[in-house]
Amino acid sequence: MERVRYGMIGGGKGAFIGGVHRTAAAIAGNWQLVAGAFSSTPDVSRASGLELGIDPARTYGSWREMLAAEAALPAMERIEAVAIVTPNHMHAAPAIAALEAGFDVIIEKPLADTPEAAQAIADAAEQTGRRIAVTHTYTGYPLVKQARRLVTSGKFGKVRRVAVRYMQDWLSRPEDLIENKQAEWRVDPTRSGEAGAFGDIGTHAANLVEFITGERLSAICADLSMLPGRRIDDDGAALFRLSGGGRGTLMASQVCVGDINDLTIDVYCDDAGLHWRQEEPNTLRIGYRDRPTEIWHAGANRAYLAPDVLAIQRTPAGHPEGYLEAFANIYSAFGRAIRGTEDALDEPGFATIADALSGMNFIRASLQSSRAGAVWTDL
Ligand SMILES: NC(=O)c1ccc[n+]([C@@H]2O[C@H](COP(=O)([O-])OP(=O)(O)OC[C@H]3O[C@@H](n4cnc5c(N)ncnc54)[C@H](O)[C@@H]3O)[C@@H](O)[C@H]2O)c1
């Protein structure tokens, strides 16, 4: 299959997630980075392109320049898709312009800084008929997919309760905000959006709940807080209800000392409880009342896993797979969707625009709930 030619917006020198996207795309193997507008500063963009070995003629000073110049190239040369890895306030404008220029888009979460901007992206996708994938990383892990297969098959009965926590400590001290490129925009509501930790990592937690259960969050009762001197939440907890009638709790924090990137989820159904932890992603624990607890392992030779879960494992059995491979699975699936060779599954292998809009509803409802004194708020 011919690789999907893509251009990147953001992800220049000193950036965080752009490099992860490039590595993931390279592992996926069905993508080729051929152009970029890697920074808001034209010189940094050009220097970044040079470092990455991109043709200088296709390393642009701005994303507007990139979209116009690429759209003018012959069809077999121009980019086919754009990866958007900029801070949240800089998602909507380039995404809409890219869709309108005829390119598919792979974009970071949360979809935008406001629900209105996110809706504008969704409208542009619908009007142009172009595809969008949103990189909710954790849905790319093999055992997360296996958990979804097990829960949505109904073999364990209905979902009764979910507990999800996403705890970090990298913003727990005042000095964490000083000369820290990633922290700087995340605590600024004009660039991050109206939510802090709940938007940044709470959306991952909410997406993971929806992915594994196959349900949507329908209502939330949230209590968000922040350290003194900050303008948006860096910590919070919520009760939520699921569309299927189950209940849950969600915590997201960037100030919980000692936790690095501790995303854990427990999904309790009528007949079993499933437990997965991001920092130990290659095991899935399933507990029962009437039989011993099971530990399911990832691995291409574990024949008890679903065929599509076996198909996305990239390392020899027993060799731990992780973050980059999970991210690569998202690129791989979106590349196949662009080429029309996707698998016929109940989910496309990447978060869709509908999933991302649900994430925006989660953010807005959490903020409304918390501001009103933690009252139940519909999504
Ligand atoms: N999926 C995940 O697990 C995950 C992890 C981290 C970040 N993210 C998301 O990725 C996005 C970027 O986060 P980050 O931590 O990499 O930020 P970052 O600050 O490290 O990088 C942002 C990059 O965007 C560039 N940029 C800003 N404005 C631009 C413009 N107008 N044109 C071109 N480039 C521009 C900056 O120069 C920088 O290179 C955010 O939306 C964030 O929520 C997702």
Ligand as a Chemical Component Dictionary entry (heavy atoms), coordinates in Angstrom:
data_LIG
# 
_chem_comp.id                   LIG 
_chem_comp.type                 NON-POLYMER 
_chem_comp.pdbx_formal_charge   0 
_chem_comp.three_letter_code    LIG 
# 
loop_
_chem_comp_atom.comp_id 
_chem_comp_atom.atom_id 
_chem_comp_atom.alt_atom_id 
_chem_comp_atom.type_symbol 
_chem_comp_atom.charge 
_chem_comp_atom.model_Cartn_x 
_chem_comp_atom.model_Cartn_y 
_chem_comp_atom.model_Cartn_z 
_chem_comp_atom.pdbx_ordinal 
LIG N1  N1  N 0  -2.586 12.250 22.973 1  
LIG C1  C1  C 0  -1.834 12.533 24.018 2  
LIG O1  O1  O 0  -1.579 11.660 24.839 3  
LIG C2  C2  C 0  -1.292 13.909 24.171 4  
LIG C3  C3  C 0  -0.143 14.126 24.955 5  
LIG C4  C4  C 0  0.375  15.435 25.031 6  
LIG C5  C5  C 0  -0.246 16.479 24.373 7  
LIG N2  N2  N 1  -1.386 16.249 23.659 8  
LIG C6  C6  C 0  -2.048 17.345 22.942 9  
LIG O2  O2  O 0  -1.187 17.757 21.895 10 
LIG C7  C7  C 0  -1.293 19.154 21.673 11 
LIG C8  C8  C 0  0.100  19.776 21.786 12 
LIG O3  O3  O 0  0.607  19.547 23.081 13 
LIG P1  P1  P 0  2.191  19.565 23.369 14 
LIG O4  O4  O 0  2.364  19.172 24.773 15 
LIG O5  O5  O -1 2.924  18.803 22.329 16 
LIG O6  O6  O 0  2.500  21.109 23.210 17 
LIG P2  P2  P 0  3.911  21.794 22.935 18 
LIG O7  O7  O 0  3.816  23.167 23.502 19 
LIG O8  O8  O 0  5.009  20.906 23.376 20 
LIG O9  O9  O 0  4.003  21.861 21.346 21 
LIG C9  C9  C 0  3.146  22.669 20.582 22 
LIG C10 C10 C 0  3.784  22.961 19.249 23 
LIG O10 O10 O 0  2.869  23.690 18.451 24 
LIG C11 C11 C 0  3.588  24.747 17.824 25 
LIG N3  N3  N 0  2.678  25.802 17.403 26 
LIG C12 C12 C 0  1.957  26.659 18.168 27 
LIG N4  N4  N 0  1.252  27.506 17.372 28 
LIG C13 C13 C 0  1.522  27.142 16.091 29 
LIG C14 C14 C 0  1.133  27.632 14.836 30 
LIG N5  N5  N 0  0.293  28.673 14.719 31 
LIG N6  N6  N 0  1.630  27.025 13.713 32 
LIG C15 C15 C 0  2.484  25.995 13.816 33 
LIG N7  N7  N 0  2.896  25.490 14.990 34 
LIG C16 C16 C 0  2.423  26.062 16.115 35 
LIG C17 C17 C 0  4.594  25.174 18.864 36 
LIG O11 O11 O 0  5.639  25.937 18.288 37 
LIG C18 C18 C 0  5.056  23.812 19.345 38 
LIG O12 O12 O 0  5.996  23.279 18.428 39 
LIG C19 C19 C 0  -2.299 19.650 22.695 40 
LIG O13 O13 O 0  -3.569 19.739 22.092 41 
LIG C20 C20 C 0  -2.297 18.586 23.769 42 
LIG O14 O14 O 0  -3.531 18.499 24.472 43 
LIG C21 C21 C 0  -1.891 14.984 23.552 44 
# 
loop_
_chem_comp_bond.comp_id 
_chem_comp_bond.atom_id_1 
_chem_comp_bond.atom_id_2 
_chem_comp_bond.value_order 
_chem_comp_bond.pdbx_ordinal 
LIG N1  C1  SING 1  
LIG C1  O1  DOUB 2  
LIG C1  C2  SING 3  
LIG C2  C3  SING 4  
LIG C2  C21 DOUB 5  
LIG C3  C4  DOUB 6  
LIG C4  C5  SING 7  
LIG C5  N2  DOUB 8  
LIG N2  C6  SING 9  
LIG N2  C21 SING 10 
LIG C6  O2  SING 11 
LIG C6  C20 SING 12 
LIG O2  C7  SING 13 
LIG C7  C8  SING 14 
LIG C7  C19 SING 15 
LIG C8  O3  SING 16 
LIG O3  P1  SING 17 
LIG P1  O4  DOUB 18 
LIG P1  O5  SING 19 
LIG P1  O6  SING 20 
LIG O6  P2  SING 21 
LIG P2  O7  DOUB 22 
LIG P2  O8  SING 23 
LIG P2  O9  SING 24 
LIG O9  C9  SING 25 
LIG C9  C10 SING 26 
LIG C10 O10 SING 27 
LIG C10 C18 SING 28 
LIG O10 C11 SING 29 
LIG C11 N3  SING 30 
LIG C11 C17 SING 31 
LIG N3  C12 SING 32 
LIG N3  C16 SING 33 
LIG C12 N4  DOUB 34 
LIG N4  C13 SING 35 
LIG C13 C14 SING 36 
LIG C13 C16 DOUB 37 
LIG C14 N5  SING 38 
LIG C14 N6  DOUB 39 
LIG N6  C15 SING 40 
LIG C15 N7  DOUB 41 
LIG N7  C16 SING 42 
LIG C17 O11 SING 43 
LIG C17 C18 SING 44 
LIG C18 O12 SING 45 
LIG C19 O13 SING 46 
LIG C19 C20 SING 47 
LIG C20 O14 SING 48 
# 
